[in-house]
Amino acid sequence: MEIELIFKIAAVGIIVSILNQVLIRSGRDEQATMTTLAGLVVVLMILSQKIAALFDLVERLFHF
């Protein structure tokens, strides 16, 4: 696995957690929740690309 992928996910997590705390402390709980969901979607998009590449590799390996 690429170490860059882990760093990207960690960076998104750190940024989202900081934004979440700032928004919660300013009384904007709804925006904090939406920021958390947006961060989750970004990470899932990154992972879905890697999973698709894995499936392509398995398909080529077994000649499906």
N, C-alpha and C positions, 0 to 999 in steps of 0.2 A: 504494500500500500504506500502511496505517496505521502510524504510528511507534509507537503504543501496543503493537502486536503485537510489534515488535522488542524493546521494553523489557520486555514480559512474558516473552518467551523468554530474554532476557539475565538477568532477575531469577531465573528458575527455574534457569538454568545456574549462576549465582553461588552460590545457596543450596545446590544439590546438590553443587557442588564443595567448598564449605566443610564440609558434613556428611560428605562422602566422606573428606576429609583427616582430620577429627577421628576418624572411626570407624576408619580405617586405622591411625592412630597409637595408638589405644587397643587395637589387636589384634582388632578385630571386622570382619574382611574380608568375611564373608558379609553382614552388615548393610550394609556400604558398597556392595557389589554390588547389593543389593536397593534401596538408596536411589537409586543411579544408574539402575536400571531403572524405578523409580517416576517419577523426573524425566523420563525419556525418554517414558514413557506420557503424562504430563501435557502435554508439549510436542506429542506426536502428536495428542492429543485437541483441543488448541487449533487446530492446523493442519488437522485433519480438518473442523472446523466451517467454517473459511475456504474450504477446497477445495469443500465441499458448496455453499456460497454461490456460489462461482465457477461450478460446474456448473449451478446454477439460473439464473444470469445468462445463461450461454451458451444454455441451453434456451429461455429467454424471448426471447433475441435472434434465434434462428433459428426460433422457433415449432415446436419439435419436440413 
